[in-house]
Amino acid sequence: MQINDANFEEVKASAGEKPMVIDFWATWCGPCRMIAPIVDEMAEKYADQVVIGKCDVDQSTDLPMKYGIRNIPTLLFFKNGELVDKSVGAIPKNELEDKIKALL
């Protein structure tokens, strides 16, 4: 799911009770490309439980600024609409999965 400046609030509202994870990335970012398949796999695996989306920092600037994104990849973890965790840099699959499970 693509998340951007225009649809963020709508996506957040439609997530309802579901936790949400946003991957801030860019096409030119090597570590972003490294974790992209892991994020995609988690999005499929937890599709019924967690809303997982990606925000291209080159196409959306307000959202990264709002959350102080200075390095990419950065993953933000939301529960009940509130930011509860943050991960900066490429993280291993098991660490991402542990963070997602902690939201449930």
LINVEN-V398599 format. One line per field, one symbol per residue. ss: DSSP state (a for helix, b for strand, c for the rest). phi: phi as a letter, one per 20 degrees, with the letter a starting at -180 (. if undefined). psi: psi as a letter, one per 20 degrees, with the letter a starting at -180 (. if undefined). Layout:
# LINVEN-V398599
ss: ???
phi: ???
psi: ???
This chain:
# LINVEN-V398599
ss: cbcccccaaaaaaaacccbbbbbbbccccaaaaaaaaaaaaaaaaccccbbbbbbbcccccaaaaacccccccbbbbbbccbbbbbbbccccaaaaaaaaaaac
phi: .edbgfdgffffffflfffccdeebbfeegffffegfffffffffdgedceccccffedcdffffgdmfdccfcddddclmdfdbbcdnfdfgffffffffffe
psi: pppahhighggggihciprqppoprqhioghghgighgggghhghkhihpoprqooihhohgghghjkohqqqppppqpkiqpiqqpprpqqghgghghghhh.
